[in-house]
Amino acid sequence: MASIEADTTATAGVDINDLSEVQQLALQQYTSVTNQDAQAAIPLLRRSQWNVEIAVTKFFDGEGPDLVAEALAAQNAPPPPRAARRENLQHSLLRPSLNPPTRQPHPDAAPRIVPQPADQVIPRPSLLLAILFTPFRVLYKIFSLPLNLFAYLFPFLPIFRRDAAAGALRRANTSGRRPLSPADTAQRVQREFSEEYGENELPWSGFGYATSLDYTKREHGFLLVVLLSPEHDDTLTFCRDVLMNPDVNQFIKDPNHMIRLWVGDVRDAEAYQVSTALKCNKFPFTALICNTPEVNSTTISVVSRIVGPMDPNTYLAKLRTAHAARTEALEQGRAARAFQNAERNLRQEQDSAYERSLAQDRERARLRREAEAAAEEAERRKKEEEGNAALLAANKEQWRKWRAAQIAPEPSADEKDVVRIALKMPEAARVMRRFRASDPIDELYAFVECYDHVKEGSSGEKAPEKPEAYVHNYNFQIVSTLPRVVYDVEQGGSIGEKVGRSGNLIVEQITDDDDEDDNEGEGYGQ
């Protein structure tokens, strides 16, 4: 604790900016899970070597002693002196008699019977096959009688002991009852008991012996195993007067006692195996099974056997005594199990919250990266569009200068086949010019497009070349007013054919929609 307090005091004024990037990330993850102050979290993270999972575990579960420091101290510390043992031969010989070892009797471990899988159960032969094999069965019994007699007279021989055990196992399956699964067998026994002795509210297990044993072990409760033999004389009295007794019935079905009842008929294979494993030598037989933590935390044992016929009061007294002797230990086991489950749930919630926090951090980082990528892409597109627009404007200006140099000079006044045109320009200027009648209509459009350069005249500089891979489109149209005629440059033709000897024409700018359509075609071409 002194080292922890010194570490906390030394780091009380730590600047978070002095931490490395990895340490800052660990601090952010730790504080997002624990909601602890950053200045208080830094000492714990340092003691955890900046491991977030270890620090979170220490925060919620408590921080134990420093094992590394204790190990180093134990390694450097001298070994404790060993007390001298003074004992002679006489003391050694008399010790077993003076202090005999006391052994606490431990209950027998409850056997676990693994039932045969349903898909491996040998089905009974049909009636036709039984009739066909009847002569062979008769012959087998005739020839086996001397051998059975010899085995009865000499049971000490090993070979006959094995045959006798096999015969006992076979006799367990010759009761004539249809073999069923353990759960179906338990339900059949419950149904036969209710039909024979009346309806009851006993806490029947409804499962096989192995499944009931597992539930009892998991719940830290009691399993009351009752083995019955319908051929025994005391079975009817035991079921009617003892099991169906109101006091016994009320004690068994009390939910606070946590008793699960499993009744087996020894004519069934599973119940027969259970009776053999529990060393049942007398009917009716009752065994009380529960967890025994004094033997092992995971051991389930037979804590009481009630054998033979008896009155209900004696039976209930024995059952109460065995139940009361184990109730406190089982309650502690249930409390420990509830604490472990709560701790496990808390740990799972912490892990889930930590994973959610990491997922949120990853999602925020992903969104931030996507936003940065989108901004970079928008900036790149903007620069690209600006570059394309600048290049397009430069090529357009270069084309205008080149085209202005290609326009033929205005014909003289005495030249024939001349068309006089008055152009109303968009800037409200009126331009008068003569064109040859044979000039194409494109010459008129080029004059309007390059009017500024034509008006300035040649400056003596060399005309630029036509820009490569550039197709120019006019963003205006030339029309006549009365009647309204649009002289389209794409239709071609000469000025004399379209306009005549003279004309008053107007230059109209194309609307925005038309301009957008034209701009799609204006640019670079082959």
MORAZI-V318545 format. One line per field, one symbol per residue. ss: DSSP state (@ for helix, = for strand, . for the rest). phi: phi as a letter, one per 20 degrees, with the letter a starting at -180 (. if undefined). psi: psi as a letter, one per 40 degrees, with the letter a starting at -180 (. if undefined). A space follows every 10 residues. Layout:
ss: ???
phi: ???
psi: ???
This chain:
ss: .@@@@@@@@@ .....@@@.. @@@@@@@@@@ @@@@...@@@ @@@@@@@... .@@@@@@@@@ @.....@@@@ @@@@@@.... ........@@ @@@@@@@@.. .......==. .......@@@ ......@@@@ @@@@@@@@@@ @@@@@@@@@@ @@@....@@@ @@@@@@@@@@ @......... .@@@@@@@@@ @@@@@@@... ...=....@@ @@@@@@@@@. .=======.. ....@@@@@@ @@@..@@@@@ @@@.@@@.== =====...@@ @@@@@@@... ....====== =........= =======... .@@@@@@@@@ @@@@@@@@@@ @@@@@@@@@@ @@@@@@@@@@ @@@@@@@@@@ @@@@@@@@@@ @@@@@@@@@@ @@@@@@@@@@ @@@@@@@@@@ @@@@@@.... .......=== ====.....= ======...= @@@@@@@@@. @@@@@@.... .......... =....===== ....===.@@ @..=@@@@@. .========. .@@@@@@@@@ @.=...
phi: .fffffffff dfdfefffff ffffffffff ffeelefffe effffffell effffffffe eneeffffff fffffeffff feffedbdff fffegfffcf fedefdffff fdeeffgffd ffffffffff ffeggfffff fffeffffff fffcffffff ffffffffff ffddeneffc fgffffffff fffffednfb dffffmcfff ffffffffel dddeeddccg fefeffffff edfefgffff ffefffeldd ecdceffeff fffffffeme dbdfcccdda fcffeafdec ceebcddnfa ffffffffff fffffdffff ffffffffff ffffffffff ffffffffff ffffffffff ffffffffff ffffffffff ffffffffff fffffeffff fffeeeldde cddeffemed ddbdcffeff fffffffffd ffffffnfen efffeffflc deceebbdcd ecffceeeff fmnefffeeo fbaddcedff ffffffffff eeqdbe
psi: dddddddddd edfhhdeeii dddddddddd dddefiiddd dddddddeff hddddddddd eihaihdddd ddddddiiii hhhhhhhadd dddeddddgi hhhhhiiihh ihhhihidee hhiiiidddd ddeddddddd dddedddddd dddgeehddd dddddddddd ddefeeihhi iddddddddd ddddddeiii figideiidd ddddddddef aihhhhhihd eidedddddd dcdehddddd ddehddefhh hhhiheeidd dddddddefh eiiihhhhhi igdddieehh iheihhhiii iddddddddd dddddedddd dddddddddd dddddddddd dddddddddd dddddddddd dddddddddd dddddddddd dddddddddd dddddehiih iideiifihh hhhhidfeih hhihiideii dddddddddf ddddddihee ihhiihhifh hhhhfiihii dhihhhghdd eaiiddddda diihihhhii iddddddddd ehbha.
